[in-house]
């Protein structure tokens, strides 16, 4: 079988840049090299794109100036003709050692078959990169442009799912001021209205628990917002859920019918699962394999987040799976998003919390523990197959202007 060339895109100008790097390293490790040639495409925090085999090694992150000197700066060919291509940026980089290795297919250009975006958060997971791929006619894995944009916006997600019957917490949106980062307490009092505290406040467009806080007064809310507004243009305020428990499940139709993964119940030691606990907690337990071909091997899935997989929640299991499937289909789902629910463990109440179009580590550990286990490498095969099918389904003629709508002659 002819090898396909897979370009893995990651990094980016997002507060979740480092998490994206970890996910990409796991993806590149899991891709079966007998089937795929892998090209890393690293988007640095300054917006420049780089490629080179050194980017497949964790010890090279984050690259310093010396490392960048061995890489090749590239951009995406946007002409939408022929196979997708990366093109070397003409800034004298053609003389660099990395060029012959990274772009060896001639004239500073390398072609690939499918893009695998591994972005988390703004400028990558939110539809911007997906729109670029569609403009350039690049097959890509994951959710489409519209679904990515809607689901990365927690307020838009609430609005889109409002009529589905899926339980959702009440909310208020607080937008970043046109000037500065401070919102007066009097203005907050009007915005909050009759939404009783204590509240949970978080950025509208970020994940990984970045910027999430519990606040009990309007003064505390005013103090927290400037930090959120450094990274996001709006915040979403919801009632704080007492006795909070979280359940996460991934959903996909990459194998045909809509299917859900194992359910996970993250373990926590604090009231809110913050970024450091989510990504840097250890616990000394063995986790399922980070790109390994067999389940059960030690790995860094979600950087060793402690979790309970397939908890005994018989009374909630069917609801979680049904609501996850509904949310997925409501936006014409593709890829394998993770849908997060929160509940009050004492009362049994449950609400859909948010949707992650591209979850950390691609949520592979959830599929490895599913009723019909799917290894990470197999999952990536299916996502790549879905990307090619979606691309073929949406293909337009070379000249998409109907004959009767042509105002200029074709030569």
ZIBELWO-V521254 format. One record per residue. N is the residue number from 1. RES is the residue in one letter. PHI is phi in whole degrees, -180 to 180 (NA if undefined). NEAR is the number of other C-alpha atoms within 8 Angstrom. Layout:
BEGIN
n=N res=RES phi=PHI near=NEAR
n=N res=RES phi=PHI near=NEAR
END
This chain:
BEGIN
n=1 res=X phi=NA near=3
n=2 res=X phi=-67 near=4
n=3 res=X phi=-68 near=8
n=4 res=X phi=-96 near=10
n=5 res=X phi=-100 near=12
n=6 res=X phi=-113 near=13
n=7 res=X phi=-99 near=13
n=8 res=X phi=-99 near=14
n=9 res=X phi=-102 near=14
n=10 res=X phi=-163 near=14
n=11 res=X phi=93 near=15
n=12 res=X phi=91 near=13
n=13 res=X phi=-93 near=12
n=14 res=X phi=-141 near=12
n=15 res=X phi=-58 near=9
n=16 res=X phi=-99 near=11
n=17 res=X phi=-54 near=14
n=18 res=X phi=-68 near=8
n=19 res=X phi=-64 near=9
n=20 res=X phi=-61 near=14
n=21 res=X phi=-61 near=11
n=22 res=X phi=-61 near=9
n=23 res=X phi=-60 near=12
n=24 res=X phi=-65 near=13
n=25 res=X phi=-61 near=11
n=26 res=X phi=-66 near=11
n=27 res=X phi=-63 near=11
n=28 res=X phi=-63 near=11
n=29 res=X phi=-70 near=8
n=30 res=X phi=-84 near=13
n=31 res=X phi=-64 near=12
n=32 res=X phi=-72 near=7
n=33 res=X phi=-72 near=7
n=34 res=X phi=-76 near=5
n=35 res=X phi=-108 near=9
n=36 res=X phi=-133 near=11
n=37 res=X phi=-95 near=9
n=38 res=X phi=-113 near=11
n=39 res=X phi=-119 near=12
n=40 res=X phi=-79 near=13
n=41 res=X phi=-127 near=12
n=42 res=X phi=-97 near=12
n=43 res=X phi=-96 near=13
n=44 res=X phi=-71 near=11
n=45 res=X phi=-67 near=10
n=46 res=X phi=-90 near=5
n=47 res=X phi=96 near=8
n=48 res=X phi=-81 near=9
n=49 res=X phi=-104 near=11
n=50 res=X phi=-135 near=13
n=51 res=X phi=-140 near=14
n=52 res=X phi=155 near=14
n=53 res=X phi=-62 near=10
n=54 res=X phi=-62 near=7
n=55 res=X phi=-74 near=11
n=56 res=X phi=-90 near=8
n=57 res=X phi=-111 near=9
n=58 res=X phi=-59 near=7
n=59 res=X phi=-66 near=4
n=60 res=X phi=-92 near=9
n=61 res=X phi=-109 near=7
n=62 res=X phi=-76 near=4
n=63 res=X phi=-60 near=8
n=64 res=X phi=-99 near=6
n=65 res=X phi=-60 near=6
n=66 res=X phi=-64 near=7
n=67 res=X phi=-65 near=9
n=68 res=X phi=-58 near=10
n=69 res=X phi=-66 near=8
n=70 res=X phi=-99 near=10
n=71 res=X phi=-99 near=14
n=72 res=X phi=-116 near=15
n=73 res=X phi=-80 near=11
n=74 res=X phi=-135 near=12
n=75 res=X phi=-144 near=9
n=76 res=X phi=-91 near=8
n=77 res=X phi=-69 near=10
n=78 res=X phi=-98 near=6
n=79 res=X phi=-73 near=5
n=80 res=X phi=57 near=10
n=81 res=X phi=-128 near=6
n=82 res=X phi=72 near=4
n=83 res=X phi=-70 near=8
n=84 res=X phi=-57 near=15
n=85 res=X phi=-141 near=10
n=86 res=X phi=-100 near=12
n=87 res=X phi=-122 near=11
n=88 res=X phi=-65 near=13
n=89 res=X phi=-75 near=8
n=90 res=X phi=-84 near=6
n=91 res=X phi=-127 near=5
n=92 res=X phi=86 near=6
n=93 res=X phi=-73 near=11
n=94 res=X phi=-64 near=9
n=95 res=X phi=-91 near=6
n=96 res=X phi=-75 near=11
n=97 res=X phi=-62 near=8
n=98 res=X phi=-70 near=11
n=99 res=X phi=-65 near=14
n=100 res=X phi=-61 near=7
n=101 res=X phi=-78 near=9
n=102 res=X phi=-82 near=12
n=103 res=X phi=-127 near=12
n=104 res=X phi=-91 near=10
n=105 res=X phi=-95 near=8
n=106 res=X phi=109 near=7
n=107 res=X phi=54 near=4
n=108 res=X phi=64 near=11
n=109 res=X phi=-135 near=12
n=110 res=X phi=-133 near=12
n=111 res=X phi=-94 near=10
n=112 res=X phi=-143 near=13
n=113 res=X phi=-104 near=12
n=114 res=X phi=-142 near=16
n=115 res=X phi=-95 near=13
n=116 res=X phi=-116 near=12
n=117 res=X phi=-75 near=11
n=118 res=X phi=-117 near=14
n=119 res=X phi=-87 near=13
n=120 res=X phi=-128 near=15
n=121 res=X phi=91 near=14
n=122 res=X phi=-62 near=11
n=123 res=X phi=52 near=11
n=124 res=X phi=165 near=14
n=125 res=X phi=-93 near=17
n=126 res=X phi=-102 near=16
n=127 res=X phi=97 near=14
n=128 res=X phi=-68 near=11
n=129 res=X phi=-70 near=10
n=130 res=X phi=-62 near=13
n=131 res=X phi=-63 near=9
n=132 res=X phi=-63 near=8
n=133 res=X phi=-62 near=11
n=134 res=X phi=-68 near=9
n=135 res=X phi=-62 near=9
n=136 res=X phi=-87 near=11
n=137 res=X phi=57 near=10
n=138 res=X phi=-106 near=14
n=139 res=X phi=-63 near=13
n=140 res=X phi=-143 near=14
n=141 res=X phi=-84 near=13
n=142 res=X phi=95 near=14
n=143 res=X phi=-75 near=13
n=144 res=X phi=-74 near=10
n=145 res=X phi=-58 near=11
n=146 res=X phi=-64 near=8
n=147 res=X phi=-62 near=13
n=148 res=X phi=-62 near=14
n=149 res=X phi=-65 near=12
n=150 res=X phi=-67 near=12
n=151 res=X phi=-76 near=14
n=152 res=X phi=-83 near=16
n=153 res=X phi=-108 near=11
n=154 res=X phi=-63 near=12
n=155 res=X phi=-72 near=9
n=156 res=X phi=-61 near=9
n=157 res=X phi=-60 near=13
n=158 res=X phi=-59 near=9
n=159 res=X phi=-68 near=7
n=160 res=X phi=-69 near=9
n=161 res=X phi=-94 near=11
n=162 res=X phi=-59 near=9
n=163 res=X phi=-101 near=6
n=164 res=X phi=-88 near=6
n=165 res=X phi=88 near=6
n=166 res=X phi=-72 near=11
n=167 res=X phi=-66 near=7
n=168 res=X phi=-134 near=9
n=169 res=X phi=-70 near=9
n=170 res=X phi=-64 near=7
n=171 res=X phi=-156 near=9
n=172 res=X phi=-136 near=9
n=173 res=X phi=-99 near=10
n=174 res=X phi=-120 near=9
n=175 res=X phi=-92 near=7
n=176 res=X phi=-64 near=11
n=177 res=X phi=-61 near=8
n=178 res=X phi=-62 near=4
n=179 res=X phi=-131 near=4
n=180 res=X phi=74 near=5
n=181 res=X phi=-122 near=10
n=182 res=X phi=-92 near=8
n=183 res=X phi=-116 near=10
n=184 res=X phi=-59 near=7
n=185 res=X phi=-59 near=9
n=186 res=X phi=-62 near=6
n=187 res=X phi=-68 near=8
n=188 res=X phi=-64 near=11
n=189 res=X phi=-59 near=9
n=190 res=X phi=-68 near=7
n=191 res=X phi=-66 near=9
n=192 res=X phi=-71 near=8
n=193 res=X phi=58 near=6
n=194 res=X phi=-93 near=4
n=195 res=X phi=-77 near=9
n=196 res=X phi=-74 near=6
n=197 res=X phi=-87 near=9
n=198 res=X phi=-68 near=10
n=199 res=X phi=-123 near=12
n=200 res=X phi=-110 near=12
n=201 res=X phi=-116 near=13
n=202 res=X phi=-156 near=12
n=203 res=X phi=-61 near=16
n=204 res=X phi=-75 near=13
n=205 res=X phi=-122 near=12
n=206 res=X phi=-113 near=13
n=207 res=X phi=-125 near=9
n=208 res=X phi=58 near=8
n=209 res=X phi=63 near=10
n=210 res=X phi=-72 near=10
n=211 res=X phi=80 near=8
n=212 res=X phi=-80 near=11
n=213 res=X phi=-149 near=9
n=214 res=X phi=-99 near=10
n=215 res=X phi=-130 near=12
n=216 res=X phi=-115 near=9
n=217 res=X phi=-134 near=8
n=218 res=X phi=-65 near=10
n=219 res=X phi=-64 near=7
n=220 res=X phi=-64 near=9
n=221 res=X phi=-61 near=11
n=222 res=X phi=-61 near=13
n=223 res=X phi=-71 near=7
n=224 res=X phi=-80 near=9
n=225 res=X phi=-58 near=12
n=226 res=X phi=-57 near=10
n=227 res=X phi=-65 near=8
n=228 res=X phi=-63 near=13
n=229 res=X phi=-73 near=13
n=230 res=X phi=-70 near=7
n=231 res=X phi=-117 near=8
n=232 res=X phi=-147 near=12
n=233 res=X phi=-91 near=9
n=234 res=X phi=-153 near=13
n=235 res=X phi=-128 near=16
n=236 res=X phi=-118 near=14
n=237 res=X phi=-111 near=12
n=238 res=X phi=-135 near=12
n=239 res=X phi=-61 near=13
n=240 res=X phi=-74 near=9
n=241 res=X phi=-89 near=8
n=242 res=X phi=-73 near=5
n=243 res=X phi=51 near=8
n=244 res=X phi=-71 near=10
n=245 res=X phi=-131 near=9
n=246 res=X phi=-119 near=10
n=247 res=X phi=-130 near=11
n=248 res=X phi=-123 near=11
n=249 res=X phi=-146 near=16
n=250 res=X phi=-96 near=16
n=251 res=X phi=-141 near=15
n=252 res=X phi=-163 near=14
n=253 res=X phi=-124 near=12
n=254 res=X phi=-66 near=13
n=255 res=X phi=-102 near=8
n=256 res=X phi=127 near=5
n=257 res=X phi=-73 near=6
n=258 res=X phi=-64 near=10
n=259 res=X phi=-132 near=9
n=260 res=X phi=-109 near=12
n=261 res=X phi=-88 near=12
n=262 res=X phi=-63 near=13
n=263 res=X phi=-98 near=12
n=264 res=X phi=-115 near=13
n=265 res=X phi=-120 near=13
n=266 res=X phi=-61 near=10
n=267 res=X phi=-95 near=7
n=268 res=X phi=-140 near=9
n=269 res=X phi=-112 near=5
n=270 res=X phi=-119 near=5
n=271 res=X phi=-62 near=6
n=272 res=X phi=-118 near=8
n=273 res=X phi=-80 near=10
n=274 res=X phi=-86 near=10
n=275 res=X phi=-58 near=10
n=276 res=X phi=-66 near=7
n=277 res=X phi=-68 near=10
n=278 res=X phi=-69 near=13
n=279 res=X phi=-113 near=10
n=280 res=X phi=-120 near=10
n=281 res=X phi=-75 near=11
n=282 res=X phi=-111 near=9
n=283 res=X phi=85 near=6
n=284 res=X phi=70 near=4
n=285 res=X phi=-87 near=6
n=286 res=X phi=-84 near=8
n=287 res=X phi=-113 near=11
n=288 res=X phi=-72 near=12
n=289 res=X phi=-66 near=15
n=290 res=X phi=-71 near=11
n=291 res=X phi=88 near=12
n=292 res=X phi=-71 near=12
n=293 res=X phi=-84 near=9
n=294 res=X phi=-126 near=7
n=295 res=X phi=-66 near=9
n=296 res=X phi=94 near=8
n=297 res=X phi=-82 near=11
n=298 res=X phi=-65 near=9
n=299 res=X phi=-155 near=11
n=300 res=X phi=-116 near=9
n=301 res=X phi=-50 near=13
n=302 res=X phi=55 near=9
n=303 res=X phi=51 near=10
n=304 res=X phi=67 near=13
n=305 res=X phi=-61 near=13
n=306 res=X phi=-78 near=11
n=307 res=X phi=-154 near=8
n=308 res=X phi=-113 near=9
n=309 res=X phi=-96 near=10
n=310 res=X phi=53 near=9
n=311 res=X phi=-65 near=8
n=312 res=X phi=-82 near=4
n=313 res=X phi=-132 near=6
n=314 res=X phi=-50 near=6
n=315 res=X phi=-73 near=6
n=316 res=X phi=-109 near=7
n=317 res=X phi=-53 near=8
n=318 res=X phi=-67 near=8
n=319 res=X phi=-64 near=8
n=320 res=X phi=-59 near=10
n=321 res=X phi=-67 near=10
n=322 res=X phi=-67 near=8
n=323 res=X phi=-67 near=10
n=324 res=X phi=-63 near=13
n=325 res=X phi=-63 near=12
n=326 res=X phi=-62 near=10
n=327 res=X phi=-62 near=9
n=328 res=X phi=-62 near=12
n=329 res=X phi=-73 near=8
n=330 res=X phi=-61 near=9
n=331 res=X phi=-110 near=8
n=332 res=X phi=63 near=7
n=333 res=X phi=-62 near=12
n=334 res=X phi=-138 near=12
n=335 res=X phi=71 near=13
n=336 res=X phi=-143 near=14
n=337 res=X phi=-65 near=15
n=338 res=X phi=-106 near=14
n=339 res=X phi=-112 near=14
n=340 res=X phi=-107 near=13
n=341 res=X phi=-118 near=13
n=342 res=X phi=-126 near=13
n=343 res=X phi=-148 near=13
n=344 res=X phi=-95 near=13
n=345 res=X phi=-64 near=9
n=346 res=X phi=-81 near=5
n=347 res=X phi=-89 near=5
n=348 res=X phi=84 near=7
n=349 res=X phi=-68 near=7
n=350 res=X phi=-143 near=9
n=351 res=X phi=-138 near=11
n=352 res=X phi=-71 near=13
n=353 res=X phi=-95 near=10
n=354 res=X phi=-166 near=10
n=355 res=X phi=-121 near=11
n=356 res=X phi=-107 near=12
n=357 res=X phi=-56 near=15
n=358 res=X phi=-130 near=14
n=359 res=X phi=-69 near=10
n=360 res=X phi=-55 near=10
n=361 res=X phi=61 near=12
n=362 res=X phi=60 near=9
n=363 res=X phi=60 near=10
n=364 res=X phi=-60 near=11
n=365 res=X phi=-65 near=10
n=366 res=X phi=-70 near=14
n=367 res=X phi=-79 near=15
n=368 res=X phi=-66 near=12
n=369 res=X phi=-103 near=13
n=370 res=X phi=-71 near=11
n=371 res=X phi=-57 near=6
n=372 res=X phi=-114 near=5
n=373 res=X phi=-57 near=8
n=374 res=X phi=-130 near=10
n=375 res=X phi=-69 near=13
n=376 res=X phi=-57 near=14
n=377 res=X phi=-62 near=12
n=378 res=X phi=-69 near=8
n=379 res=X phi=-61 near=11
n=380 res=X phi=-64 near=11
n=381 res=X phi=-56 near=9
n=382 res=X phi=-69 near=10
n=383 res=X phi=-65 near=12
n=384 res=X phi=-66 near=12
n=385 res=X phi=-62 near=9
n=386 res=X phi=-64 near=12
n=387 res=X phi=-60 near=13
n=388 res=X phi=-68 near=11
n=389 res=X phi=-67 near=8
n=390 res=X phi=-63 near=9
n=391 res=X phi=-63 near=12
n=392 res=X phi=-66 near=7
n=393 res=X phi=-67 near=6
n=394 res=X phi=-99 near=6
n=395 res=X phi=-67 near=6
n=396 res=X phi=-109 near=6
n=397 res=X phi=-60 near=5
n=398 res=X phi=-56 near=4
n=399 res=X phi=-113 near=5
n=400 res=X phi=-78 near=6
n=401 res=X phi=-79 near=6
n=402 res=X phi=-58 near=6
n=403 res=X phi=-53 near=5
n=404 res=X phi=-72 near=4
n=405 res=X phi=-103 near=6
n=406 res=X phi=-84 near=8
n=407 res=X phi=-98 near=4
n=408 res=X phi=-128 near=4
n=409 res=X phi=-70 near=5
n=410 res=X phi=-99 near=3
n=411 res=X phi=-115 near=2
END
